[in-house]
Amino acid sequence: MELKAFAERFVHRGRTESNLVTKWKAGSTLPSRSSAVMLEKHLPSTLHMFDLPLYELLGDRALPAHQVEDVITSLRQKVDMGWEWRFPGSPSGYYNALPNDSSALASRGDLWGFIAIVALVRQAEIQGDELSHLLLSMDMYRALPAALKLPWIAPSTELLQECVNSVRRRMPISAVMYDIDWPVIARHVADPNYEPGYERRIDPATRKTIEFEDPILEARLIRGNQARAQR
């Protein structure tokens, strides 16, 4: 609906009008949680969206270690023979043999898999773990199409892509060791049959696994003498 109609129906509701909703849209004022609670009464799931940990994880700034750890521990716990992720709205836990198995999280093909990977990327940044950051950030892009498919995220595609890029660039090695094939990500987003899970990507005719088009373009390291020879 039009912005004015939205404001009248869900925010003002007969009270004195203000420019609050216009300020929300412009980004000059951030909605408070009390506003989200108010809207939840009329628009269920508003509070769920508001409380997602994704927004602060994507901020291009240093995050406190406890903040990132709180997100991870709220979603993941140690169990016998491995780790278990418990995501809101999921009927059962999601088992991982390794605590930071981002490839398995990416294969979920959903928003929570993406959020968990972003949290692990920020944890690796805080810990100064360059190799983990490199590998985790690659899977962050592999999981990105699942988020971009959501109708409430799609209008902010460019913004989300830039946020993910800024998180990647926070560690120099991840910024230079691979590139992103954005047309591949766009094809995944547009594909109604997009399926990142290896075991679910089966051709019904041949019963063989369909190859996954990887958006990651890894850099090749060339020794100095090889570079000189090529020149």
HELIX and SHEET records of a PDB file:
HELIX    1   1 LEU A    3  PHE A    6  1                                   4    
HELIX    2   2 ALA A    7  HIS A   12  3                                   6    
HELIX    3   3 LEU A   20  ALA A   26  1                                   7    
HELIX    4   4 ARG A   33  GLU A   40  1                                   8    
HELIX    5   5 THR A   46  PHE A   50  1                                   5    
HELIX    6   6 LEU A   54  LEU A   57  1                                   4    
HELIX    7   7 ALA A   65  LEU A   75  1                                  11    
HELIX    8   8 SER A  102  SER A  107  1                                   6    
HELIX    9   9 LEU A  111  GLN A  127  1                                  17    
HELIX   10  10 GLU A  130  LEU A  148  1                                  19    
HELIX   11  11 ALA A  154  SER A  156  5                                   3    
HELIX   12  12 THR A  157  ARG A  168  1                                  12    
HELIX   13  13 PRO A  172  VAL A  176  1                                   5    
HELIX   14  14 TRP A  182  ALA A  190  1                                   9    
HELIX   15  15 TYR A  198  ARG A  200  5                                   3    
HELIX   16  16 GLY A  224  GLN A  230  1                                   7    
SHEET    1   A 3 ARG A  76  VAL A  79  0                                        
SHEET    2   A 3 GLY A  82  TRP A  85 -1                                        
SHEET    3   A 3 TYR A  94  ASN A  96 -1                                        
SHEET    1   B 2 TYR A 178  ILE A 180  0                                        
SHEET    2   B 2 ILE A 216  GLU A 218 -1                                        
END                                                                             
